[in-house]
Every structure is written in C-alpha cells, then in structure tokens.
Amino acid sequence: MTEREFQAKLAELDQLLNDPEVRMDPDRIWTLLAEISAQDMHQPAG
C-alpha cells in the first residue's frame, strides 16, 4: 500500500467514526482497521 492509499484509508476511517452525517458501517470500519494495522506491522521501526 502506498503512503497515499494509507492516508486515504485513515481519512475514510476518521470520517466513518467522527462525521455525524455519515452512516456508521461497522464492517467497513473493521476492514479499514485490519488493513491499516497490517500496513503498520510491515513498516520498519524507526
């Protein structure tokens, strides 16, 4: 996943969790969290 894709997923997650105009979609939230956490685990510590 590129940095741009990673940032887009974070932005989508933020919107799903914090925007009262957006319908809560638990399946999408869990999917995004899994993708983001998998990406975090593959980045070198630094």
C-alpha positions as CSV (number, residue, x, y, z in Angstrom):
1,M,0.0,0.0,0.0
2,T,1.4,3.4,-0.9
3,E,1.5,6.3,1.5
4,R,-1.3,8.0,-0.4
5,E,-3.5,4.9,-0.1
6,F,-2.7,4.6,3.6
7,Q,-3.6,8.3,4.2
8,A,-6.9,7.8,2.2
9,K,-7.8,4.8,4.4
10,L,-7.1,6.8,7.6
11,A,-9.2,9.7,6.3
12,E,-12.1,7.4,5.4
13,L,-11.9,5.7,8.9
14,D,-11.9,9.2,10.5
15,Q,-14.9,10.2,8.6
16,L,-16.8,7.0,9.4
17,L,-16.1,7.4,13.1
18,N,-16.5,11.1,13.5
19,D,-18.8,12.6,10.9
20,P,-22.4,12.6,12.2
21,E,-23.6,12.9,8.5
22,V,-22.1,9.6,7.6
23,R,-23.9,6.3,8.3
24,M,-21.9,4.0,10.7
25,D,-20.7,1.0,8.8
26,P,-19.1,-1.5,11.2
27,D,-17.9,-3.9,8.5
28,R,-16.1,-1.2,6.6
29,I,-14.6,0.2,9.9
30,W,-13.2,-3.3,10.8
31,T,-11.9,-3.8,7.3
32,L,-10.1,-0.5,7.3
33,L,-8.6,-1.1,10.8
34,A,-7.3,-4.5,9.6
35,E,-5.7,-3.0,6.5
36,I,-4.2,-0.2,8.4
37,S,-2.8,-2.4,11.2
38,A,-1.4,-4.8,8.7
39,Q,0.4,-2.0,7.0
40,D,1.8,-0.7,10.3
41,M,3.3,-4.1,11.1
42,H,5.2,-4.1,7.8
43,Q,6.8,-0.7,8.3
44,P,10.3,-0.7,9.9
45,A,10.6,0.7,13.4
46,G,12.4,4.0,13.5
